[in-house]
Amino acid sequence: MAFERIPLLVVIDDTKRWCSAVVPELKSMLEHRGFVVNVHRMQDGPVKLAGHKAVLIGAPTFGAAIKARPPTESFATYIEAIDGLDEVQMGVFTVYNFRTGDAIQRLKGLVLRVGARYIAGHAYSRQRPKRGAHILPAECMVRVR
């Protein structure tokens, strides 16, 4: 049986372009692990699942993660509107400046709310985005089939 690359969709809330700072490295690491990666920004309009077997969602965590906590209401509504998420595996990530707060748990809650199977989550520091960068791609490689 021939090897087939697995289609994976990365959907981000790219407010202030924080998620765009980590997505190129994340995409490269996923592609080296056998995925075909498509990236879509919420700001670019609606997206269709279109045969992807897994989805990663990312959102920024601004400030001290006390008042502004991801996902925003608009991002949650955006994700909930994607048809077919209950049939895929999903992972989450946040990009933070000072601290993550409960961002990963809140994003995981969104994944569970749409009925998807949760893979893993990771928080990326804006100051040191490569620290632990391998965690989410490695979890996807092991769990997504």
CORRA-V921885 format. One record per residue. N is the residue number from 0. SS is DSSP state (alpha for helix, beta for strand, coil for the rest). PHI is phi in radians with two decimals (none if undefined). PSI is psi in whole degrees, 0 to 359 (none if undefined). Layout:
BEGIN
n->N ss->SS phi->PHI psi->PSI
n->N ss->SS phi->PHI psi->PSI
END
This chain:
BEGIN
n->0 ss->coil phi->none psi->131
n->1 ss->coil phi->-1.32 psi->148
n->2 ss->coil phi->-1.26 psi->132
n->3 ss->coil phi->-2.07 psi->129
n->4 ss->coil phi->-1.20 psi->144
n->5 ss->beta phi->-1.66 psi->125
n->6 ss->beta phi->-1.30 psi->129
n->7 ss->beta phi->-2.31 psi->136
n->8 ss->beta phi->-1.93 psi->132
n->9 ss->beta phi->-1.92 psi->120
n->10 ss->beta phi->-2.03 psi->125
n->11 ss->beta phi->-2.21 psi->148
n->12 ss->beta phi->-1.59 psi->105
n->13 ss->coil phi->-1.73 psi->35
n->14 ss->alpha phi->-1.01 psi->130
n->15 ss->alpha phi->1.06 psi->13
n->16 ss->alpha phi->1.06 psi->26
n->17 ss->coil phi->-1.18 psi->315
n->18 ss->coil phi->-1.17 psi->328
n->19 ss->alpha phi->-1.08 psi->339
n->20 ss->alpha phi->-1.22 psi->333
n->21 ss->alpha phi->-1.89 psi->342
n->22 ss->alpha phi->-1.09 psi->319
n->23 ss->alpha phi->-1.02 psi->316
n->24 ss->alpha phi->-1.16 psi->317
n->25 ss->alpha phi->-1.05 psi->314
n->26 ss->alpha phi->-1.06 psi->314
n->27 ss->alpha phi->-1.06 psi->316
n->28 ss->alpha phi->-1.14 psi->322
n->29 ss->alpha phi->-1.17 psi->318
n->30 ss->alpha phi->-1.11 psi->325
n->31 ss->coil phi->-1.24 psi->347
n->32 ss->coil phi->-1.83 psi->16
n->33 ss->coil phi->1.65 psi->19
n->34 ss->beta phi->-1.83 psi->151
n->35 ss->beta phi->-1.76 psi->115
n->36 ss->beta phi->-1.88 psi->128
n->37 ss->beta phi->-2.02 psi->134
n->38 ss->beta phi->-1.95 psi->136
n->39 ss->beta phi->-2.40 psi->130
n->40 ss->beta phi->-1.59 psi->136
n->41 ss->alpha phi->-0.95 psi->324
n->42 ss->alpha phi->-1.15 psi->346
n->43 ss->alpha phi->-1.62 psi->4
n->44 ss->coil phi->1.82 psi->190
n->45 ss->coil phi->-1.09 psi->155
n->46 ss->coil phi->-2.34 psi->150
n->47 ss->coil phi->-1.98 psi->147
n->48 ss->coil phi->-1.15 psi->321
n->49 ss->coil phi->0.74 psi->53
n->50 ss->coil phi->1.47 psi->3
n->51 ss->coil phi->-1.23 psi->139
n->52 ss->coil phi->-1.57 psi->343
n->53 ss->beta phi->-2.57 psi->156
n->54 ss->beta phi->-2.37 psi->135
n->55 ss->beta phi->-1.94 psi->133
n->56 ss->beta phi->-2.01 psi->141
n->57 ss->beta phi->-2.34 psi->143
n->58 ss->beta phi->-2.53 psi->149
n->59 ss->beta phi->-1.39 psi->151
n->60 ss->beta phi->-2.02 psi->107
n->61 ss->coil phi->-1.55 psi->155
n->62 ss->coil phi->1.05 psi->220
n->63 ss->coil phi->-1.62 psi->12
n->64 ss->coil phi->1.06 psi->34
n->65 ss->coil phi->-1.84 psi->306
n->66 ss->coil phi->-1.58 psi->310
n->67 ss->coil phi->-1.65 psi->95
n->68 ss->coil phi->-2.05 psi->131
n->69 ss->coil phi->-1.33 psi->157
n->70 ss->coil phi->-1.41 psi->147
n->71 ss->coil phi->-1.17 psi->163
n->72 ss->alpha phi->-1.05 psi->321
n->73 ss->alpha phi->-1.18 psi->323
n->74 ss->alpha phi->-1.23 psi->319
n->75 ss->alpha phi->-1.06 psi->315
n->76 ss->alpha phi->-1.08 psi->319
n->77 ss->alpha phi->-1.06 psi->312
n->78 ss->alpha phi->-1.15 psi->317
n->79 ss->alpha phi->-1.09 psi->338
n->80 ss->coil phi->-1.46 psi->352
n->81 ss->coil phi->-1.37 psi->118
n->82 ss->coil phi->-1.27 psi->139
n->83 ss->coil phi->1.64 psi->4
n->84 ss->alpha phi->-1.14 psi->338
n->85 ss->alpha phi->-1.25 psi->355
n->86 ss->alpha phi->-1.89 psi->5
n->87 ss->coil phi->-2.16 psi->173
n->88 ss->beta phi->-1.74 psi->144
n->89 ss->beta phi->-2.32 psi->142
n->90 ss->beta phi->-2.12 psi->165
n->91 ss->beta phi->-2.34 psi->154
n->92 ss->beta phi->-2.62 psi->157
n->93 ss->beta phi->-2.31 psi->155
n->94 ss->beta phi->-2.06 psi->124
n->95 ss->beta phi->-2.20 psi->160
n->96 ss->coil phi->-1.79 psi->311
n->97 ss->coil phi->-1.93 psi->311
n->98 ss->coil phi->-2.72 psi->157
n->99 ss->coil phi->-1.53 psi->337
n->100 ss->coil phi->1.04 psi->222
n->101 ss->coil phi->-1.79 psi->26
n->102 ss->alpha phi->-0.98 psi->313
n->103 ss->alpha phi->-1.10 psi->318
n->104 ss->alpha phi->-1.15 psi->321
n->105 ss->alpha phi->-1.17 psi->319
n->106 ss->alpha phi->-1.17 psi->322
n->107 ss->alpha phi->-1.08 psi->321
n->108 ss->alpha phi->-1.05 psi->322
n->109 ss->alpha phi->-1.12 psi->318
n->110 ss->alpha phi->-1.04 psi->313
n->111 ss->alpha phi->-1.17 psi->326
n->112 ss->alpha phi->-1.11 psi->326
n->113 ss->coil phi->-1.49 psi->358
n->114 ss->coil phi->1.52 psi->13
n->115 ss->coil phi->-1.44 psi->165
n->116 ss->beta phi->-1.57 psi->125
n->117 ss->beta phi->-1.36 psi->130
n->118 ss->beta phi->-1.59 psi->293
n->119 ss->beta phi->-3.00 psi->172
n->120 ss->beta phi->-2.45 psi->158
n->121 ss->beta phi->-2.66 psi->144
n->122 ss->beta phi->-1.87 psi->125
n->123 ss->beta phi->-1.77 psi->129
n->124 ss->beta phi->-1.40 psi->136
n->125 ss->coil phi->-1.14 psi->329
n->126 ss->coil phi->-1.34 psi->326
n->127 ss->coil phi->-2.36 psi->68
n->128 ss->coil phi->-1.14 psi->341
n->129 ss->coil phi->-1.48 psi->347
n->130 ss->coil phi->-1.15 psi->116
n->131 ss->coil phi->1.28 psi->13
n->132 ss->coil phi->-1.05 psi->335
n->133 ss->alpha phi->-1.33 psi->344
n->134 ss->alpha phi->-1.06 psi->306
n->135 ss->alpha phi->-1.15 psi->315
n->136 ss->alpha phi->-1.06 psi->322
n->137 ss->alpha phi->-1.15 psi->318
n->138 ss->alpha phi->-1.10 psi->320
n->139 ss->alpha phi->-1.10 psi->317
n->140 ss->alpha phi->-1.04 psi->321
n->141 ss->alpha phi->-1.38 psi->322
n->142 ss->alpha phi->-1.71 psi->331
n->143 ss->coil phi->-1.51 psi->126
n->144 ss->coil phi->-2.32 psi->none
END
